[in-house]
Amino acid sequence: MRVKRMALLSVLLAAMFVVSTLEKTLPPFPFMPPGTSIGLANVAVMYTVFFIGAKEAFALNLLKAGLIMLSKGPVAGLLSLAGGMLSVCAVVCLIGTFGDKISVILISVAGAAAHNLGQLAVFAFRIGLPSALYYLPFLMIASVFLGIITGVVLNVIMPVIKRAGYT
């Protein structure tokens, strides 16, 4: 059983890295702040929190940030680490507090907002707080739209995942 779980986590990590990398090649959404992406790698993180465990979700984010650091540099790795860890914290807290009483889409929006806040914190440290705060409202609006997309994707694939026996 442990080997099966490790294999699944390895596949999820690879999927997160590939999806994250591919998203960076897509043209930006109209009217979205520069640097935003859908965040489909977070589908794997939310799946992990829901069906495997919070510890494993934190580990996936740590490993993904390490891969990004190696492939795209330390700043990109730090942005990934800060955003990913804060996002997992938000998702774990919401699921722990509300359980099944909260929608996947709302959890996804909160995770997207937390991810953006984590990345903004790194950005603020690098360029200064006042400049970073200017970007905050735009990122929070983007979090709503992009978090809804990610939540819808997870809602669509959850039944497939359950039928395949990966829950």
N, C-alpha and C positions, 0 to 999 in steps of 0.2 A: 504493500500500500504506500509506503514512504517513497519508493522508487517511482511509482506512478505519479505521485504528487510532485516530486522533483522534476520529472519529465514535463509535466503540464506547466509548471512554473517556468521552465526553460523555454518552452514554446511561447508562453505569454510574454516573456522578456524579449525574445526575438521579434515577436509580432509588434510589441510596443516600439522597439527601436526602428523597425522597418516602416511602420505607419508614421511615426514621428518624423522620420527622414523624408518620406514621400510627401507628407503634408507641407514641408518647407518648399517643395518644388511647385506647389499649386499657386496660381495667381491669387492675390488677396481678394477677399470678399469686398464688394462695393460698400462703401461707407463704414468699413471697419478700421480701427486704428492700426497703424503699421506694426508689423510683428505678430499680429494675432493669427492663430490657426484654430481649426475646428477642435482639436484636442482628442482625436479618436483613440489615441493611446490610453486615455483615461477610461475607456470602456473596459480594457483589460484590468485596470486597477480596481474599478468598481466591481467587476466580476470576482476578482480575487477577494475583496472585502466581503462580498455577499456569500460566497460559496467555499472559500478556503480559509481565510483568516486575516486579521489586521496585521499581524506580524509579517506575514508573507507579502502583503501589499506594500508595507514599508520597505521590505527587502527588495522587492521588484523596483520600486522607485530609486532606491539607492544604487542598485546595479545599473539601471537605465541611465542615471546621471553619470555614473562612471564611464559607461560606453560613450555617452555624448561628450564627456570631457576628453576622452581619448581621441574621438573622431573630429570634434569641432572646436576643442580648446577649453581652457579653464573657465572662462566667463560663461560660455554656453552650458557647461557642466554645472556650474554654481546656480545659474538661472533654473535649470532643470531640477536640481536638488531642492532648492528653496520652494519652488512652485509645487513640485510633486509631493514633498513631505507635508506642506501645509494643506494641500488638497486631500491627502489621505486622512489627516487629522480631522478635517471637516466631515468627510464621508463617514469615518468611524464614529465620531461624536453623534452625528445625526441618526445613524442606524442604531447606535447604542441607546440613544435617548427615545427615539420614536418607533423603532422596529419596523413592523409592516404598516404602520399608520401614516407613513410619509411616502410620497411618490418617488419613483426612480428619477423622474425628470427634475423634481425639486432638489433631490440629492445631487444630481449632476450639475445643476446651476450653482449650487453652493460650492461644490468641488471646483468648478471653473472659476468662480469668484475668488476662492481661497488660493488657487493656483496663480491667478493674476496678482493677488496681493503679495504672495511670496516672491514672485519675480519682480514686482515693483519695489519691494524692500531691498533687493539686491541692486536694482537700478538706482534707487535713492542713495544707497551707500556709495555707489560709484560716481554719480553725477551731482548729488546734493538733493536734499529733501524738497525744497520748493519746486524745483523743476519736475521732480517725479510726481508730486501731488497734483500738478496740472493735468497729468495723464490719467489720474485715478477715475474720474467720472466716465471717461470714454471706455476704460477697461471694464468697469462694472456693467455698463450697458452691453458691451460685447460679450461679457460673461453670461448674461441672460440668454442672448440669442444662440451663442455657440454651445452653452450648457444644455439648452433644449435639444439641439441637434444630437449631441452626444447621448443624452438621456433617451431620445427616441430610438437611436441605433441600439442601445442596450436593451430597451423594451422589445425591439424586433428580434434580436438574437437570443434573448433569454429562453424562450420556448425551445429553440433549436438546441441550445446548450443542455437544457433539461432532458430533452428526448435522447440526446447523445450520451447521457449518463455522466456528465461532468459537473454535477452539483452535489 
